[in-house]
Amino acid sequence: MNIDWAALASVFGVSLVITIALVGLFTLGITGLARQTTTAQGGGGGVLARTGAYACFALCAAAVAYGIFLIVA
């Protein structure tokens, strides 16, 4: 049995970077929704925060759907 350690390290590195990026994107979406609720009480800017949050969530959903597509196909 021969293990290709370079390929294993490459898969690990890419997985780590994508995981951190998705968690960061989801966190931005949650922060945008939280900011939207606080700006709704104090003034404008809520629509922009909500739109950005929904865009972050849509990108997360697209990345998950692409991952499922790669697994199935």
C-alpha positions in Angstrom: 0.0 0.0 0.0 1.4 3.3 -1.1 0.0 6.6 0.2 0.4 9.8 -1.9 1.1 12.2 1.0 1.3 15.2 -1.3 -2.2 14.6 -2.6 -3.5 14.0 0.9 -2.0 17.3 2.1 -3.4 19.1 -0.9 -6.9 17.8 -0.2 -6.5 18.7 3.5 -5.4 22.2 2.7 -8.2 22.9 0.2 -10.8 21.5 2.6 -9.5 23.7 5.4 -9.5 26.8 3.3 -13.0 26.2 1.9 -14.4 25.4 5.4 -13.0 28.6 6.8 -14.3 30.6 3.9 -17.8 29.1 4.2 -17.9 29.6 8.0 -16.8 33.2 7.5 -19.4 33.8 4.8 -22.2 32.4 6.9 -21.0 34.6 9.8 -21.1 37.6 7.6 -24.7 36.7 6.8 -25.7 36.3 10.4 -23.9 39.6 11.2 -25.8 41.3 8.4 -29.1 40.1 9.7 -28.3 41.3 13.2 -27.2 44.6 11.9 -30.4 44.9 9.9 -32.5 44.5 13.0 -30.4 47.1 14.9 -30.5 49.6 12.1 -34.2 49.2 11.6 -34.7 50.7 15.0 -32.3 53.6 14.5 -32.5 54.6 10.8 -31.6 53.5 7.3 -29.2 50.9 6.0 -31.4 47.9 6.9 -32.2 47.1 3.3 -28.5 47.0 2.3 -27.6 44.8 5.3 -30.5 42.4 4.6 -29.5 42.2 0.9 -25.9 41.5 1.8 -26.9 38.8 4.3 -29.2 37.1 1.8 -26.3 37.2 -0.8 -24.0 35.5 1.8 -26.5 32.8 2.5 -27.1 32.2 -1.2 -23.4 31.8 -1.8 -23.2 29.3 1.1 -26.1 27.4 -0.4 -24.5 27.4 -3.8 -21.2 26.1 -2.4 -23.0 23.3 -0.6 -25.0 22.4 -3.7 -21.8 22.3 -5.7 -20.2 20.0 -3.2 -23.2 17.7 -3.3 -23.0 17.8 -7.1 -19.3 16.8 -7.0 -20.1 13.9 -4.7 -23.0 12.5 -6.7 -21.6 13.1 -10.2 
